[in-house]
Amino acid sequence: MSVGKNIRNYRELKQLTKEELALKARIGVHTLESYESDERAPELDTALKLSTVLDIPASELLEYKDVDDAKIDEELEALIKEIGSKSSKLILKKARDFSEQDVLKAMNLLYELNQQKK
């Protein structure tokens, strides 16, 4: 979901009109409309104002979710089932601390160690 759709969805959840949200966040109605229609993205300070009025974390408001990314890939789902959710969570939590190149190096090292055992 886009940032604009996030703003609109949270505004509607709070049952605020565009005019009410704009007034409370101290921005113009046309500016808010341009955000909600994804014509432009809010600056960080404006996003903070909007998130405060909407009572949600700014990170959640600015989060962009691609509709296709919402589904878990079938292969990924099978791997999670195979190694277990606890191990999967541990691996993924650690992987986010490293660059893709670092992860590939670590995987190659693990592969080499596994080959030496055979």
C-alpha positions in Angstrom: 0.0 0.0 0.0 1.3 3.5 -0.8 2.0 6.2 1.7 -1.0 8.2 0.4 -3.3 5.2 0.8 -1.9 4.7 4.3 -2.8 8.3 5.2 -6.3 8.0 3.8 -6.9 4.7 5.4 -5.8 5.9 8.9 -7.7 9.1 8.5 -10.9 7.2 7.6 -10.3 4.8 10.5 -10.2 7.8 12.9 -13.3 9.1 11.2 -11.7 12.4 10.2 -12.5 14.4 7.2 -9.7 15.8 5.1 -10.4 19.2 6.4 -10.3 18.0 10.1 -7.0 16.2 9.6 -5.5 19.1 7.7 -6.5 21.5 10.4 -5.2 19.3 13.2 -1.9 18.6 11.4 -1.6 22.3 10.4 -1.3 21.6 6.7 -3.4 22.7 3.8 -6.3 20.6 2.6 -4.9 20.6 -1.0 -1.6 19.5 0.4 -3.3 16.6 2.2 -5.2 15.7 -1.0 -1.9 15.6 -2.9 -0.5 13.2 -0.3 -3.5 11.0 -0.4 -3.5 10.8 -4.2 0.2 10.1 -4.2 1.0 13.1 -6.3 3.6 13.9 -3.7 5.0 12.5 -0.5 5.1 14.3 2.8 8.3 15.6 4.3 9.4 13.9 7.5 8.2 16.7 9.7 4.8 16.7 8.1 4.6 12.9 8.3 5.4 13.2 12.1 2.5 15.7 12.5 0.1 13.4 10.6 1.2 10.4 12.6 0.7 12.3 15.8 -2.8 13.4 14.9 -3.6 9.9 13.6 -2.1 8.3 16.8 0.1 5.9 14.9 3.9 5.5 14.5 5.3 7.5 11.6 7.1 4.3 10.4 3.7 2.7 10.0 2.3 5.7 8.1 5.3 5.8 5.8 5.5 2.1 5.2 5.1 1.0 1.6 3.6 -2.4 1.0 3.5 -3.9 -2.4 0.3 -5.9 -2.8 2.3 -8.8 -4.2 4.7 -8.8 -1.2 1.9 -9.4 1.2 1.8 -13.0 0.2 4.5 -15.4 1.2 6.3 -17.0 -1.7 5.4 -20.7 -1.9 9.1 -21.8 -1.9 9.7 -19.6 1.2 6.7 -21.1 2.9 7.9 -24.6 2.2 11.4 -23.8 3.6 9.9 -22.3 6.7 7.9 -25.5 7.3 11.0 -27.6 6.6 13.4 -25.9 9.1 10.7 -24.7 11.5 9.4 -21.2 12.3 11.8 -20.8 15.3 14.9 -21.3 13.2 13.5 -19.3 10.3 12.9 -16.3 12.6 16.4 -16.6 14.1 18.0 -16.7 10.6 15.9 -13.8 9.2 16.5 -11.6 12.3 20.2 -12.1 12.0 20.2 -11.7 8.2 18.7 -8.2 8.4 21.9 -7.0 10.3 24.0 -7.9 7.3 24.3 -6.8 3.7 23.2 -9.2 0.9 26.9 -9.7 0.1 27.7 -10.6 3.7 24.9 -13.1 3.8 26.1 -14.7 0.5 29.6 -15.0 1.9 28.3 -16.6 5.1 26.2 -19.0 3.1 29.2 -20.0 0.9 31.3 -20.5 4.1 28.6 -22.7 5.5 28.4 -24.7 2.3 32.1 -25.2 2.3 32.1 -26.4 5.9 29.3 -28.8 5.1 31.2 -30.2 2.1 34.3 -30.8 4.3 32.2 -32.9 6.7 31.2 -35.3 3.9 
